[in-house]
Amino acid sequence: MAAPENVMAPTLSESVSESDKELEETSLATEAAAQDPPVSARVTAAPAATRKLIYHAEVRVKVEDLDRANARMDSLTRTYGAYVSDASETRQDGQRQHQMKIRVVPSRFQAMLGGLNGLGTLVSKTLSTDDVTAEHADISARLGTKRALEQRYIALLSQAKKVSDILEIEEKIGNVRGDIEATESRLKTLNDQVAYSTITLTYFQELPLTAPDAPVISFSSRLVQSFYDGWELFTGLVLALVTAWPLLLGAVLGVWGLRAWRQRRRQRAAASL
């Protein structure tokens, strides 16, 4: 009975190694196919209906009344079956601004953009398109390969008898399921971006700049301020006099000299009489 069990263990290990090797080879083949498609694929483009395209738009509009523009946007989103995934409003630098991210199906993307013209004055508009057809096909192929590998590991787990084999296969299954979840998340994101185009809209209103009202000052505050201003004036005059002492000295000497000259002149006039 021991001999068959010894044969089973290496068989499972070899099967696990082969599954890992197959996954690696399949991944490399998928990457090579995505980077260097066959000649027929490069010559003949995929039909427009089967291509995976992501449409983006960034629009900035100046409006006269922001509240009226908000009501207009509510009406537009209902009309075109769109929805707002994110919105914010700010007030700063003399502007009141509203920003929102609108999601709409591609067939109504252009019509929705045309409806934005009625908001106000267009400041800027940027359009872009991303073709993710190859990336979508690559991720789908990877997901199919990883799901098939998961099923192979599950089948091997049902055959395992040794604890070491069971633990090894369960670890492999956990790793593959983690990869599957990450791949499914990326594929879901791509499908959402393809299914709904994105319009990032910013509209703003210029606000009038008003001078702030003068503060009301009480009588006691004005009295204290007047005392302080008087003291400042007094100290300023004293400092000005100290600073101008050479001029004051010159003025005093000038007056003294003028009076002495006039007195000598009167004395001379009296002596001549």
BELCOR-V548956 format. One line per field, one symbol per residue. ss: DSSP state (H for helix, E for strand, L for the rest). psi: psi as a letter, one per 40 degrees, with the letter a starting at -180 (. if undefined). burial: # if it has 24 or more other C-alpha atoms within 12 Angstrom, else .. Layout:
# BELCOR-V548956
ss = ???
psi = ???
burial = ???
This chain:
# BELCOR-V548956
ss = LHHHHHHHHHHHHHHHHHHHHHHHHHHHHHHHHHHLLLHHHHHLLLLLLLLLEEEEEEEEEELLLHHHHHHHHHHHHHHLLLEEEEEEEEEELLEEEEEEEEEELHHHHHHHHHHHHHLLEEEEEEEEEEELHHHHHHHHHHHHHHHHHHHHHHHHHHHLLLHHHHHHHHHHHHHHHHHHHHHHHHHHHHHHHHHLEEEEEEEEEELLLLLLLLLLLLHHHHHHHHHHHHHHHHHHHHHHHHHLHHHHHHHHHHHHHHHHHHHHHHHHHHHHL
psi = dddddddddddddddddddddddddddddddddddgiidddddhiiiddeihhhhiihhhhhidhddddddddddddddefiihdiiihihifeihihhihhhiideedddddddededahhdihhiihhhfdddddddddddddddddddddddddeeididddddddddddddddddddddddddddddddddhihhhhhiihhhhhihiihihhidddddddddddddddddddddddddfdddddddddddddddddddddddddddd.
burial = ........#..##.##..##..#...#..#...#.................############..#..##..#..##..#.###...........###########.##..##.###.##...........################.##.###.##..#....##.###.##..##.##..#...#..##.##.##########....................................................................
